[in-house]
Each structure stands twice: as C-alpha cells, then as structure tokens.
Amino acid sequence: MDLEGFAGPSSKVVKPLTPEGLAAFNAEIARTGVVYISRIPPGMRPEKVRHLMSQYGEVGRVYLQKEDPKTTYHRRKYTTDKKPHFTEGWVEFKDKKVARTVATMLNAQPIGGKKGTRWRDDVWTMTYLPKFKWNMLTEQIAHEAAARAAKLRVEITQSRSEQNEYLRNVELARIVDKRNEKRKEKGLEPLQPKEKKSKRPPVDDDTREKKNKRPRVDDDARNAQLQDVLGSIF
C-alpha cells in the first residue's frame, strides 16, 4: 500500500491483545463500513478527504490510489500541474450505518464549500460496499501489486530476448558482410543469408480434413455386428 495515499488515525503504541481485547477488536471491526469513491477530484489529497468525511461521522482509515505513472509523467511534462493526483479511494467509517448513509446522501452531489474554493463545483461519486472490510482492500492491493510485478518480469524477459535476437542478427550480418568483401576481392559470388527452416512441414487443408475425419459405421452394419457377437455368445 502506497503510504502517500494513506491517511490513518494518529499513531499509537501497539501492545499485545488479551483474549477480551481481541474479542472487542473483532467486534469493532465488524461494526465498520467502507465507502468507495470512484473519482477523486484533481489535486485532492487523503488528508482533505479525511477532513471532509469526518464532518459526517468518525472516520478510521482513508486510502487513495495514485494515478498511473505514465499518466503522471505526461501530465507533468506537458502541463504546469506537478502535484500528485489520485484516481479512486476508500474511506472506512467506524459505524457501517453512518457509511451507508453518507454514501447515499453524498453520491452525485457537489462537494460544496466556500465560494471560490477549488473543489466547490466537483461532484462526489461514491457507493457503500456491503460486507467489505479494510483487510479485503489490503489483500486486493497486494494481489494487484504482485500481478503488476509478474507482468513487468514477463515484459523484461521478452524485451531481453528480443534484444539478444537483434544483437545476434546484427553480428551475423556483420560477419556475412565481411566474408562477402573477401569473396568480392577474389571474384566470387556473395553469400546469401540462409532462411530459417520451419521444424514442422506445412499441412494443407486436404490432409487436415482427412486426419480429422473418422470412419463412420452405419446403423445396419452396427446391428449386424452386434447380432454376430450375441450369437457367438449364446
């Protein structure tokens, strides 16, 4: 989880939980509710989202997903806006009833505020996530991060393979050119690069159809064979 997009409660000293404390903690988690915000206004940070949501109830944790790095690169390159932007967010309320009420009340409504404020005319787009807890969000983020890392490894391996193939072809072309220069001095014909032969011979459509066709036995022949077998047994 990116710490820049996280805004949690004030840091506390973590102490081991007793069985009674663990039961109380699980009950507290069961009472929480999570609201999903599908669009974060440009430039709005997690602290501001926490401040706005705290007006309606006690807020636990807030997490905003940063925009794609490529989008950030192009925006900072071609515009004057250098601040971090976030695309979506999750807000945890201590009471799921409050979370459901806030999502219903604020969805598709303007953010508001004093006249001239930056996000006065922006509109909230949010929904309540029933039976969704904060640990599910952290698991989802970890899974997405692992998927992105695996995809990046595949792309790097493919790029490295393509680069090695390109360098091999360049070296082969250099050797062929050098040999052709020597053959030209001797009055011989230049060498031609060899074409790669496919490992499998091409299969025409007729051969493929013959291979896929199976011999069919009509019903009369099948019944005759069955009668012969039964007659030999009885």
C-alpha positions in Angstrom: 0.0 0.0 0.0 1.4 3.4 -1.1 1.9 5.4 2.1 1.4 8.7 0.2 -2.2 7.8 -0.5 -2.9 6.6 3.1 -4.3 8.7 5.9 -5.0 6.8 9.1 -5.6 7.7 12.7 -2.8 9.1 14.8 0.0 6.6 15.5 -0.4 4.6 18.7 1.8 2.2 20.6 0.9 -1.3 19.6 0.5 -3.6 22.6 -0.3 -7.4 22.8 -4.1 -8.0 23.0 -5.7 -10.1 25.7 -8.4 -12.5 24.7 -11.0 -10.0 25.9 -9.2 -7.2 23.9 -9.1 -9.4 20.8 -12.8 -10.1 21.0 -13.6 -6.3 21.5 -11.3 -5.5 18.5 -13.1 -8.1 16.2 -16.4 -6.6 17.3 -15.2 -3.1 16.4 -14.0 -4.3 13.0 -17.4 -5.9 12.4 -19.2 -2.6 13.0 -17.0 -0.7 10.5 -18.2 0.1 7.0 -16.2 1.1 3.8 -17.3 3.7 1.2 -15.7 3.6 -2.2 -15.1 6.8 -4.1 -14.7 6.1 -7.8 -13.3 9.6 -8.7 -11.1 11.8 -6.7 -11.0 15.5 -7.8 -7.6 16.5 -9.2 -5.2 17.6 -6.5 -7.3 16.4 -3.6 -5.1 14.6 -1.1 -6.0 11.9 1.5 -5.9 14.4 4.4 -8.5 16.6 2.7 -10.8 13.6 2.0 -10.5 12.6 5.7 -11.3 16.2 6.7 -14.4 16.3 4.5 -15.7 12.8 5.5 -15.1 13.5 9.2 -17.9 16.0 9.1 -20.5 13.2 8.9 -19.1 10.6 11.3 -16.0 9.1 12.9 -13.5 8.0 10.2 -11.0 5.2 10.6 -8.6 4.9 7.6 -8.5 6.5 4.2 -6.6 5.3 1.2 -6.4 6.9 -2.3 -5.0 5.1 -5.3 -2.3 7.2 -7.2 -2.8 7.6 -10.9 -0.8 5.6 -13.4 2.9 6.5 -13.6 2.7 7.1 -17.3 -0.2 9.5 -16.9 1.7 11.3 -14.2 4.8 11.6 -16.5 2.8 13.1 -19.4 0.8 15.4 -17.2 3.9 16.8 -15.5 5.7 17.1 -18.9 3.0 18.9 -20.8 1.2 20.8 -18.1 2.2 23.1 -15.2 0.4 20.8 -12.6 3.2 18.9 -10.8 1.2 17.8 -7.7 0.3 14.1 -7.2 -3.1 13.1 -8.4 -5.3 10.2 -7.2 -7.9 8.3 -9.2 -10.1 6.4 -6.6 -10.3 6.0 -2.9 -11.7 4.1 0.1 -12.9 5.6 3.4 -13.5 3.5 6.5 -16.2 4.6 8.9 -16.4 3.3 12.4 -20.1 2.7 12.0 -21.3 1.0 8.9 -24.8 2.6 9.2 -23.1 6.0 9.0 -21.1 4.8 6.0 -24.2 3.7 4.2 -26.0 7.0 5.0 -23.0 9.1 3.9 -22.7 7.2 0.6 -26.4 7.6 -0.2 -26.5 11.2 0.8 -23.4 12.5 -0.9 -23.4 10.4 -4.1 -23.9 12.6 -7.2 -23.9 15.7 -5.0 -21.5 18.7 -5.3 -18.7 18.8 -2.8 -19.6 22.4 -2.0 -17.7 24.7 0.4 -17.0 28.4 0.5 -17.2 30.4 -2.7 -14.0 30.3 -4.7 -12.7 27.0 -3.2 -11.0 24.6 -5.6 -13.4 21.7 -5.4 -16.7 23.6 -4.8 -18.3 22.5 -8.1 -16.8 19.0 -8.2 -19.3 16.1 -7.7 -18.9 13.1 -5.4 -19.2 9.7 -7.0 -19.3 7.1 -4.2 -21.1 4.0 -3.1 -21.2 1.9 0.1 -19.5 -1.6 -0.1 -21.6 -4.0 1.9 -19.8 -6.8 3.8 -16.5 -5.2 2.7 -13.7 -4.8 5.4 -10.4 -3.0 5.3 -8.3 -6.2 5.3 -10.0 -7.1 1.9 -8.7 -3.9 0.5 -5.1 -4.6 1.6 -5.3 -8.1 0.1 -6.6 -6.7 -3.1 -3.9 -4.1 -3.4 -1.2 -6.7 -2.6 -2.7 -9.0 -5.3 -2.7 -6.3 -7.9 0.9 -5.3 -7.0 2.0 -8.9 -7.4 0.2 -9.1 -10.7 1.9 -5.9 -11.9 5.3 -7.2 -10.8 4.7 -10.6 -12.7 3.7 -8.7 -15.8 6.7 -6.5 -15.6 9.0 -9.5 -15.3 7.4 -11.1 -18.4 7.9 -7.9 -20.3 11.5 -7.5 -19.2 12.2 -11.2 -20.2 10.6 -10.7 -23.6 12.4 -7.4 -24.2 15.7 -9.1 -23.2 15.1 -12.0 -25.6 14.2 -9.6 -28.4 17.4 -7.6 -27.7 19.6 -10.7 -27.8 18.0 -11.8 -31.1 18.6 -8.4 -32.6 22.2 -8.3 -31.5 22.7 -11.8 -32.8 21.3 -10.8 -36.2 23.5 -7.7 -36.3 26.6 -9.8 -35.6 25.6 -12.3 -38.2 25.1 -9.6 -40.8 28.5 -8.1 -39.9 30.2 -11.5 -40.4 28.4 -12.1 -43.7 29.4 -8.6 -45.0 33.0 -9.2 -44.0 33.1 -12.5 -45.8 31.4 -11.0 -48.9 34.1 -8.3 -49.1 36.8 -11.0 -49.2 34.8 -13.0 -51.8 34.4 -9.9 -53.9 38.2 -9.4 -53.9 38.6 -13.0 -55.1 35.9 -12.5 -57.8 33.4 -14.9 -56.1 29.7 -14.5 -55.8 28.5 -13.0 -52.5 27.0 -15.3 -49.8 23.2 -15.2 -49.3 21.8 -15.3 -45.8 20.2 -18.7 -45.0 16.5 -18.8 -44.4 15.3 -20.5 -41.2 13.5 -23.8 -41.9 10.4 -24.5 -40.0 10.6 -27.5 -37.8 7.2 -28.8 -38.9 6.2 -29.3 -42.5 3.2 -27.3 -43.6 -0.1 -29.2 -43.6 -2.5 -28.5 -46.4 -6.3 -28.3 -45.9 -6.9 -31.7 -47.5 -4.5 -33.5 -45.2 -6.1 -31.8 -42.2 -9.6 -32.8 -43.2 -8.6 -36.4 -43.8 -6.9 -36.5 -40.4 -9.9 -35.1 -38.7 -12.4 -37.4 -40.5 -13.3 -40.7 -38.7 -14.7 -43.7 -40.4 -18.4 -43.9 -39.8 -20.3 -47.2 -39.4 -24.0 -47.1 -40.4 -26.7 -48.5 -38.1 -27.3 -51.6 -40.2 -23.7 -52.7 -40.1 -23.5 -52.0 -36.4 -26.6 -54.1 -35.7 -25.3 -56.9 -37.8 -22.0 -56.9 -35.8 -24.0 -56.9 -32.6 -26.1 -59.9 -33.7 -22.9 -61.8 -34.6 -21.4 -61.2 -31.2 -24.6 -62.2 -29.3 -25.0 -65.3 -31.5 -21.4 -66.4 -30.7 -22.1 -66.0 -27.0 -25.4 -67.7 -26.8 
